[in-house]
Amino acid sequence: MAPSTVFSLANILVLPMWILMIFLPKWKLTRFLIDFKIIPIVLSVVYVFYILQAIIGNGMMDFGSLESVMELFTVQNAAAAGWIHYLAFDLLIGMWMVNQNKEINIHSVLMAPCLFLTFMFGPLGFMLFTALKAIKSKRI
């Protein structure tokens, strides 16, 4: 399958999970998908395939400089692997946040922006969640 097709399918694959975590975090299906990490595992398998294709086709990757990393993203297999890496790890952080929230109980109106920002901008959503968690823990 072409890297561009996999890129599109990976984007489509994660979207329902983010919607479930934002709107139905306690639903049985959502909990099952979070507990067993189904989507991140699927993404991980696809990642391994594309990163191996990039290494086989272009040799070992150099992460030692910004220029080297920029060069990697000109190779379709490497770019697809990199994007899938982002999708998988952002999703894992979102799942972790939902799990953490079972104990700290941040209101869903405040959790929604945390999860949305994690989906769109990774560390920004994580920072917001961490700040809310700190504020919430000081009130208790």
Backbone as a printed PyTorch tensor [residue, N CA C, xyz], in Angstrom:
tensor([[[  0.8530,  -1.1740,   0.0000],
         [  0.0000,   0.0000,   0.0000],
         [  0.9040,   1.2450,   0.0000]],

        [[  0.5230,   2.2190,  -0.7460],
         [  1.3160,   3.4400,  -0.8730],
         [  1.3530,   4.2000,   0.4560]],

        [[  2.4900,   4.8150,   0.7700],
         [  2.5780,   5.5920,   2.0130],
         [  1.5040,   6.6750,   2.1250]],

        [[  1.1330,   7.2900,   1.0110],
         [  0.0990,   8.3330,   1.0690],
         [ -1.2600,   7.7590,   1.4700]],

        [[ -1.5440,   6.5450,   1.0310],
         [ -2.7910,   5.8720,   1.4150],
         [ -2.7670,   5.5070,   2.8900]],

        [[ -1.6380,   4.9870,   3.3420],
         [ -1.4930,   4.6210,   4.7580],
         [ -1.6100,   5.8640,   5.6330]],

        [[ -1.0290,   6.9600,   5.1950],
         [ -1.1350,   8.2360,   5.9080],
         [ -2.6090,   8.5940,   6.1120]],

        [[ -3.3900,   8.5330,   5.0450],
         [ -4.8190,   8.8700,   5.1260],
         [ -5.5760,   7.8930,   6.0170]],

        [[ -5.3030,   6.5960,   5.8530],
         [ -5.9960,   5.5870,   6.6700],
         [ -5.6520,   5.7280,   8.1540]],

        [[ -4.4040,   6.0250,   8.4570],
         [ -4.0030,   6.2030,   9.8620],
         [ -4.7280,   7.3910,  10.4770]],

        [[ -4.8430,   8.4670,   9.7250],
         [ -5.5900,   9.6310,  10.2180],
         [ -7.0390,   9.2770,  10.4970]],

        [[ -7.6380,   8.5160,   9.5900],
         [ -9.0350,   8.0990,   9.7600],
         [ -9.1760,   7.1430,  10.9460]],

        [[ -8.1990,   6.2810,  11.1440],
         [ -8.2480,   5.2940,  12.2260],
         [ -8.2650,   5.9410,  13.6120]],

        [[ -7.4830,   6.9880,  13.8130],
         [ -7.3990,   7.5860,  15.1550],
         [ -8.5750,   8.5010,  15.4820]],

        [[ -9.1930,   9.0730,  14.4910],
         [-10.2530,  10.0600,  14.7410],
         [-11.4000,   9.5210,  15.6010]],

        [[-11.9690,   8.3500,  15.3070],
         [-13.0550,   7.8500,  16.1690],
         [-12.6130,   7.6420,  17.6190]],

        [[-11.3630,   7.2300,  17.8230],
         [-10.8840,   7.0260,  19.1900],
         [-10.8410,   8.3400,  19.9500]],

        [[-10.3680,   9.3860,  19.2940],
         [-10.3550,  10.6970,  19.9470],
         [-11.7700,  11.1670,  20.2530]],

        [[-12.6850,  10.9510,  19.3380],
         [-14.0860,  11.3460,  19.5680],
         [-14.6560,  10.5800,  20.7580]],

        [[-14.3950,   9.2770,  20.8190],
         [-14.8630,   8.4770,  21.9530],
         [-14.2600,   8.9760,  23.2720]],

        [[-12.9860,   9.2790,  23.2770],
         [-12.3460,   9.7200,  24.5240],
         [-12.8730,  11.0760,  24.9780]],

        [[-13.1830,  11.9380,  24.0260],
         [-13.6840,  13.2660,  24.3840],
         [-15.1380,  13.2040,  24.8440]],

        [[-15.9840,  12.4760,  24.1150],
         [-17.4160,  12.5150,  24.3870],
         [-17.9530,  11.3370,  25.2010]],

        [[-17.2820,  10.1900,  25.1250],
         [-17.7690,   8.9970,  25.8300],
         [-16.6240,   8.2640,  26.5310]],

        [[-15.8900,   8.9480,  27.4010],
         [-14.7080,   8.3210,  28.0010],
         [-15.0150,   7.1330,  28.9180]],

        [[-16.2310,   7.0480,  29.4250],
         [-16.5680,   5.9600,  30.3510],
         [-17.3410,   4.8180,  29.6770]],

        [[-17.6520,   4.9730,  28.4150],
         [-18.4010,   3.9530,  27.6830],
         [-17.5810,   2.6670,  27.6040]],

        [[-18.2670,   1.5390,  27.6500],
         [-17.6150,   0.2320,  27.6780],
         [-16.6660,   0.0290,  26.4900]],

        [[-17.0790,   0.4070,  25.2940],
         [-16.2190,   0.2540,  24.1130],
         [-14.9800,   1.1460,  24.2190]],

        [[-15.1810,   2.3760,  24.6610],
         [-14.0490,   3.2870,  24.8340],
         [-13.0610,   2.7080,  25.8330]],

        [[-13.5790,   2.2320,  26.9630],
         [-12.7160,   1.6600,  27.9980],
         [-11.9630,   0.4400,  27.4620]],

        [[-12.6430,  -0.3980,  26.6920],
         [-11.9950,  -1.5750,  26.1110],
         [-10.8340,  -1.1490,  25.2050]],

        [[-11.0940,  -0.1960,  24.3270],
         [-10.0590,   0.2660,  23.4000],
         [ -8.8880,   0.9250,  24.1290]],

        [[ -9.1860,   1.6300,  25.2130],
         [ -8.1180,   2.2380,  26.0110],
         [ -7.3450,   1.1650,  26.7690]],

        [[ -8.0540,   0.2830,  27.4250],
         [ -7.3960,  -0.7290,  28.2620],
         [ -6.4860,  -1.6480,  27.4630]],

        [[ -6.9020,  -2.0070,  26.2640],
         [ -6.1090,  -2.9480,  25.4620],
         [ -5.2580,  -2.2640,  24.3950]],

        [[ -5.3360,  -0.9410,  24.3260],
         [ -4.5010,  -0.1430,  23.4090],
         [ -4.5750,  -0.6420,  21.9610]],

        [[ -5.7680,  -0.9990,  21.5290],
         [ -5.9730,  -1.6100,  20.2180],
         [ -5.4250,  -0.7300,  19.0860]],

        [[ -5.8350,   0.5130,  19.0470],
         [ -5.4300,   1.3800,  17.9360],
         [ -3.9360,   1.7010,  17.9830]],

        [[ -3.3500,   2.0320,  19.1360],
         [ -1.8940,   2.2360,  19.1490],
         [ -1.1010,   0.9920,  18.7390]],

        [[ -1.6080,  -0.1910,  19.0620],
         [ -0.9220,  -1.4140,  18.6410],
         [ -0.9870,  -1.5640,  17.1250]],

        [[ -2.1450,  -1.3100,  16.5400],
         [ -2.2680,  -1.3720,  15.0810],
         [ -1.3140,  -0.3550,  14.4410]],

        [[ -1.3140,   0.8590,  14.9670],
         [ -0.4100,   1.8810,  14.4370],
         [  1.0510,   1.4670,  14.5910]],

        [[  1.3780,   0.8160,  15.6870],
         [  2.7560,   0.3750,  15.9180],
         [  3.1970,  -0.6530,  14.8880]],

        [[  2.3060,  -1.5570,  14.5540],
         [  2.6220,  -2.5690,  13.5330],
         [  2.8790,  -1.8870,  12.1840]],

        [[  2.0210,  -0.9470,  11.8310],
         [  2.1890,  -0.2160,  10.5700],
         [  3.4870,   0.5910,  10.6120]],

        [[  3.7650,   1.2150,  11.7370],
         [  5.0020,   1.9840,  11.9070],
         [  6.2230,   1.1080,  11.6500]],

        [[  6.2640,  -0.0640,  12.2690],
         [  7.4090,  -0.9600,  12.1080],
         [  7.6050,  -1.2940,  10.6320]],

        [[  6.5210,  -1.5830,   9.9370],
         [  6.6190,  -1.8970,   8.5130],
         [  7.2500,  -0.7400,   7.7420]],

        [[  6.7500,   0.4760,   7.9520],
         [  7.2310,   1.6200,   7.1710],
         [  8.6130,   2.0880,   7.5950]],

        [[  8.9390,   1.9770,   8.8540],
         [ 10.2910,   2.3800,   9.2660],
         [ 11.3080,   1.3870,   8.7100]],

        [[ 10.9590,   0.0930,   8.6840],
         [ 11.8520,  -0.9010,   8.0810],
         [ 12.0090,  -0.6550,   6.5800]],

        [[ 10.9110,  -0.3040,   5.9200],
         [ 10.9880,   0.0110,   4.4870],
         [ 11.9040,   1.2070,   4.2470]],

        [[ 11.8120,   2.2070,   5.1100],
         [ 12.6610,   3.3940,   4.9670],
         [ 14.1260,   3.0350,   5.1820]],

        [[ 14.4040,   2.1960,   6.1850],
         [ 15.7900,   1.8000,   6.4620],
         [ 16.3370,   0.9300,   5.3270]],

        [[ 15.5440,  -0.0170,   4.8690],
         [ 15.9820,  -0.9020,   3.7820],
         [ 16.2390,  -0.0870,   2.5090]],

        [[ 15.3580,   0.8500,   2.2240],
         [ 15.4770,   1.6300,   0.9960],
         [ 16.5170,   2.7240,   1.0290]],

        [[ 16.8120,   3.2520,   2.2220],
         [ 17.6810,   4.4250,   2.3060],
         [ 18.8230,   4.2790,   3.3050]],

        [[ 18.9360,   3.1470,   3.9520],
         [ 19.9910,   2.9730,   4.9370],
         [ 19.5870,   3.5140,   6.2970]],

        [[ 20.4880,   3.3560,   7.2360],
         [ 20.2150,   3.8020,   8.6090],
         [ 19.9490,   5.3030,   8.6390]],

        [[ 19.0660,   5.6980,   9.5100],
         [ 18.6540,   7.0930,   9.5840],
         [ 19.5440,   7.8760,  10.5320]],

        [[ 19.7540,   9.1360,  10.1830],
         [ 20.5840,  10.0240,  10.9910],
         [ 19.6770,  11.0350,  11.6820]],

        [[ 19.6480,  10.9700,  13.0170],
         [ 18.8470,  11.9120,  13.8060],
         [ 19.7390,  12.9320,  14.5100]],

        [[ 20.9850,  13.0610,  14.0550],
         [ 21.9820,  13.8720,  14.7450],
         [ 21.8960,  15.3610,  14.5190]],

        [[ 21.1380,  15.8030,  13.5450],
         [ 21.0030,  17.2370,  13.3030],
         [ 19.6260,  17.5230,  12.7300]],

        [[ 19.2240,  18.7550,  12.8280],
         [ 17.9370,  19.1580,  12.2660],
         [ 17.9230,  18.9310,  10.7550]],

        [[ 19.0120,  19.2450,  10.1050],
         [ 19.0930,  19.0590,   8.6530],
         [ 18.9100,  17.5880,   8.2770]],

        [[ 19.5130,  16.6910,   9.0510],
         [ 19.3840,  15.2490,   8.7880],
         [ 17.9430,  14.7880,   8.9580]],

        [[ 17.2860,  15.2550,   9.9950],
         [ 15.8870,  14.8760,  10.2310],
         [ 15.0020,  15.4530,   9.1240]],

        [[ 15.2670,  16.6750,   8.7140],
         [ 14.4970,  17.2600,   7.6130],
         [ 14.6660,  16.4350,   6.3380]],

        [[ 15.8610,  15.9540,   6.1010],
         [ 16.1190,  15.1120,   4.9260],
         [ 15.3230,  13.8140,   5.0030]],

        [[ 15.2100,  13.2470,   6.2060],
         [ 14.4390,  12.0050,   6.3710],
         [ 12.9970,  12.1770,   5.9270]],

        [[ 12.4380,  13.3350,   6.2160],
         [ 11.0350,  13.5590,   5.9020],
         [ 10.7930,  13.8560,   4.4250]],

        [[ 11.8410,  13.7660,   3.6050],
         [ 11.6540,  13.8420,   2.1580],
         [ 11.4760,  12.4480,   1.5600]],

        [[ 11.6410,  11.4100,   2.3720],
         [ 11.4580,  10.0200,   1.9520],
         [ 10.0610,   9.5900,   2.3970]],

        [[  9.2100,   9.1690,   1.4590],
         [  7.8130,   8.8850,   1.7830],
         [  7.6470,   7.8580,   2.8930]],

        [[  8.3720,   6.7530,   2.8460],
         [  8.2270,   5.7310,   3.8870],
         [  8.6200,   6.2740,   5.2550]],

        [[  9.6750,   7.0670,   5.3000],
         [ 10.1140,   7.6520,   6.5670],
         [  9.1090,   8.6870,   7.0690]],

        [[  8.5720,   9.4850,   6.1680],
         [  7.5750,  10.4900,   6.5640],
         [  6.3020,   9.8150,   7.0690]],

        [[  5.8650,   8.7510,   6.3900],
         [  4.6820,   8.0100,   6.8410],
         [  4.9410,   7.4130,   8.2170]],

        [[  6.1080,   6.8170,   8.4030],
         [  6.4570,   6.2530,   9.7100],
         [  6.4810,   7.3380,  10.7730]],

        [[  7.0720,   8.4790,  10.4500],
         [  7.1310,   9.5830,  11.4120],
         [  5.7490,  10.0680,  11.8130]],

        [[  4.8690,  10.2040,  10.8400],
         [  3.5050,  10.6630,  11.1450],
         [  2.7610,   9.6470,  11.9930]],

        [[  2.9000,   8.3790,  11.6520],
         [  2.2450,   7.3210,  12.4320],
         [  2.7970,   7.3060,  13.8530]],

        [[  4.0750,   7.5800,  13.9940],
         [  4.7030,   7.6980,  15.3200],
         [  4.0020,   8.7860,  16.1340]],

        [[  3.8070,   9.9530,  15.5270],
         [  3.0980,  11.0510,  16.2040],
         [  1.6850,  10.6310,  16.5910]],

        [[  0.9640,  10.0480,  15.6460],
         [ -0.4190,   9.6440,  15.9150],
         [ -0.4980,   8.6540,  17.0750]],

        [[  0.3890,   7.6560,  17.0710],
         [  0.3570,   6.6180,  18.1040],
         [  0.6830,   7.2010,  19.4740]],

        [[  1.7400,   7.9960,  19.5580],
         [  2.1380,   8.4980,  20.8680],
         [  1.2040,   9.5730,  21.3910]],

        [[  0.6800,  10.4250,  20.5390],
         [ -0.3170,  11.3870,  21.0080],
         [ -1.5570,  10.6520,  21.5210]],

        [[ -1.9610,   9.6050,  20.8170],
         [ -3.1180,   8.8220,  21.2550],
         [ -2.8400,   8.1420,  22.5940]],

        [[ -1.6520,   7.5990,  22.7660],
         [ -1.2970,   6.9810,  24.0530],
         [ -1.3370,   8.0080,  25.1920]],

        [[ -0.8700,   9.2140,  24.9230],
         [ -0.9330,  10.2660,  25.9490],
         [ -2.3880,  10.6100,  26.2510]],

        [[ -3.2190,  10.7030,  25.2240],
         [ -4.6540,  10.9580,  25.4450],
         [ -5.2920,   9.8620,  26.2780]],

        [[ -4.9490,   8.6070,  25.9910],
         [ -5.4840,   7.4850,  26.7740],
         [ -5.0110,   7.5610,  28.2130]],

        [[ -3.7540,   7.9130,  28.4090],
         [ -3.2130,   8.0620,  29.7570],
         [ -3.9700,   9.1580,  30.5090]],

        [[ -4.2530,  10.2600,  29.8210],
         [ -4.9770,  11.3590,  30.4540],
         [ -6.3700,  10.9090,  30.8860]],

        [[ -7.0670,  10.1770,  30.0230],
         [ -8.3970,   9.6630,  30.3750],
         [ -8.2920,   8.7340,  31.5800]],

        [[ -7.2920,   7.8690,  31.5940],
         [ -7.1000,   6.9830,  32.7450],
         [ -6.7940,   7.7600,  34.0180]],

        [[ -5.9340,   8.7580,  33.9230],
         [ -5.6210,   9.5880,  35.0850],
         [ -6.8700,  10.2970,  35.6020]],

        [[ -7.7140,  10.7050,  34.6890],
         [ -8.9000,  11.4630,  35.0770],
         [ -9.9300,  10.6190,  35.8090]],

        [[ -9.8320,   9.3060,  35.7300],
         [-10.7350,   8.4610,  36.5230],
         [-10.5220,   8.7400,  38.0080]],

        [[ -9.3060,   9.0730,  38.3980],
         [ -8.9840,   9.3300,  39.8070],
         [ -9.1320,  10.7970,  40.1880]],

        [[ -8.7230,  11.6980,  39.3030],
         [ -8.7290,  13.1180,  39.6900],
         [-10.0350,  13.8240,  39.3510]],

        [[-10.7980,  13.2730,  38.4030],
         [-12.1470,  13.7470,  38.1020],
         [-12.2100,  15.2130,  37.6580]],

        [[-11.4070,  15.5570,  36.6690],
         [-11.5320,  16.8720,  36.0380],
         [-12.8130,  16.8270,  35.2010]],

        [[-13.6050,  17.8690,  35.2790],
         [-14.8860,  17.9150,  34.5610],
         [-14.6640,  17.7310,  33.0600]],

        [[-15.6070,  17.0610,  32.4200],
         [-15.4880,  16.7530,  30.9910],
         [-15.3940,  18.0090,  30.1180]],

        [[-15.9890,  19.1100,  30.5820],
         [-15.9050,  20.3650,  29.8350],
         [-14.4530,  20.8590,  29.7920]],

        [[-13.6780,  20.5640,  30.8340],
         [-12.2710,  20.9470,  30.8570],
         [-11.3760,  19.8800,  30.2260]],

        [[-11.8030,  18.6310,  30.3050],
         [-11.0280,  17.5530,  29.6860],
         [-11.0830,  17.6210,  28.1610]],

        [[-12.2150,  18.0310,  27.6170],
         [-12.3710,  18.0650,  26.1570],
         [-11.2850,  18.9110,  25.4820]],

        [[-11.0150,  20.1280,  25.9530],
         [ -9.9360,  20.8930,  25.3040],
         [ -8.5600,  20.2490,  25.4930]],

        [[ -8.3370,  19.6290,  26.6380],
         [ -7.0580,  18.9380,  26.8640],
         [ -6.8610,  17.8430,  25.8220]],

        [[ -7.8950,  17.0470,  25.6200],
         [ -7.8090,  15.9470,  24.6700],
         [ -7.7330,  16.4570,  23.2330]],

        [[ -8.5440,  17.4580,  22.9050],
         [ -8.5010,  18.0090,  21.5540],
         [ -7.1270,  18.5960,  21.2430]],

        [[ -6.5800,  19.3480,  22.1850],
         [ -5.2570,  19.9430,  21.9630],
         [ -4.1610,  18.8850,  21.8950]],

        [[ -4.3150,  17.7990,  22.6400],
         [ -3.3520,  16.7040,  22.5340],
         [ -3.4460,  16.0670,  21.1570]],

        [[ -4.6440,  15.8900,  20.6550],
         [ -4.8490,  15.3410,  19.3190],
         [ -4.2230,  16.2450,  18.2540]],

        [[ -4.4340,  17.5340,  18.3740],
         [ -3.9750,  18.4580,  17.3420],
         [ -2.5340,  18.9350,  17.5300]],

        [[ -2.1260,  19.1430,  18.7900],
         [ -0.8350,  19.7710,  19.0580],
         [ -0.0210,  19.0630,  20.1310]],

        [[ -0.3420,  17.7970,  20.3970],
         [  0.4060,  16.9540,  21.3220],
         [  0.7570,  17.5960,  22.6580]],

        [[  1.9730,  18.1050,  22.7820],
         [  2.4420,  18.6250,  24.0720],
         [  1.5980,  19.7580,  24.6560]],

        [[  0.9440,  20.5390,  23.8110],
         [  0.1070,  21.6330,  24.3160],
         [ -1.0540,  21.0880,  25.1500]],

        [[ -1.7260,  20.0640,  24.6500],
         [ -2.8170,  19.4440,  25.4080],
         [ -2.3220,  18.7760,  26.6720]],

        [[ -1.1660,  18.1260,  26.5730],
         [ -0.5600,  17.4880,  27.7430],
         [ -0.2360,  18.5330,  28.8120]],

        [[  0.3210,  19.6790,  28.4010],
         [  0.6310,  20.7500,  29.3620],
         [ -0.6290,  21.2680,  30.0390]],

        [[ -1.6940,  21.4730,  29.2660],
         [ -2.9470,  21.9570,  29.8440],
         [ -3.4900,  20.9550,  30.8460]],

        [[ -3.4890,  19.6850,  30.4830],
         [ -3.9550,  18.6440,  31.3970],
         [ -3.1160,  18.6240,  32.6750]],

        [[ -1.8130,  18.7110,  32.5310],
         [ -0.9140,  18.6920,  33.6870],
         [ -1.1890,  19.8870,  34.5960]],

        [[ -1.4340,  21.0470,  34.0100],
         [ -1.7600,  22.2370,  34.8080],
         [ -3.0860,  22.0550,  35.5400]],

        [[ -4.0980,  21.5430,  34.8400],
         [ -5.3960,  21.3110,  35.4920],
         [ -5.2870,  20.2680,  36.5940]],

        [[ -4.5020,  19.2480,  36.3550],
         [ -4.2920,  18.2120,  37.3590],
         [ -3.6200,  18.7920,  38.6010]],

        [[ -2.6510,  19.6660,  38.4050],
         [ -1.9570,  20.3130,  39.5320],
         [ -2.9180,  21.2070,  40.3150]],

        [[ -3.7100,  21.9720,  39.6040],
         [ -4.6910,  22.8490,  40.2540],
         [ -5.6950,  22.0240,  41.0340]],

        [[ -6.1880,  20.9800,  40.4110],
         [ -7.1880,  20.1170,  41.0530],
         [ -6.6190,  19.4530,  42.3130]],

        [[ -5.3820,  18.9980,  42.2630],
         [ -4.7940,  18.3140,  43.4070],
         [ -4.5260,  19.2670,  44.5660]],

        [[ -4.3180,  20.5480,  44.2930],
         [ -4.0950,  21.5130,  45.3800],
         [ -5.3800,  21.8810,  46.0990]],

        [[ -6.5150,  21.6930,  45.4510],
         [ -7.8040,  21.9950,  46.0870],
         [ -8.1960,  20.9000,  47.0740]],

        [[ -7.7050,  19.7050,  46.8460],
         [ -8.1230,  18.5700,  47.6910],
         [ -7.4160,  18.6020,  49.0140]]])
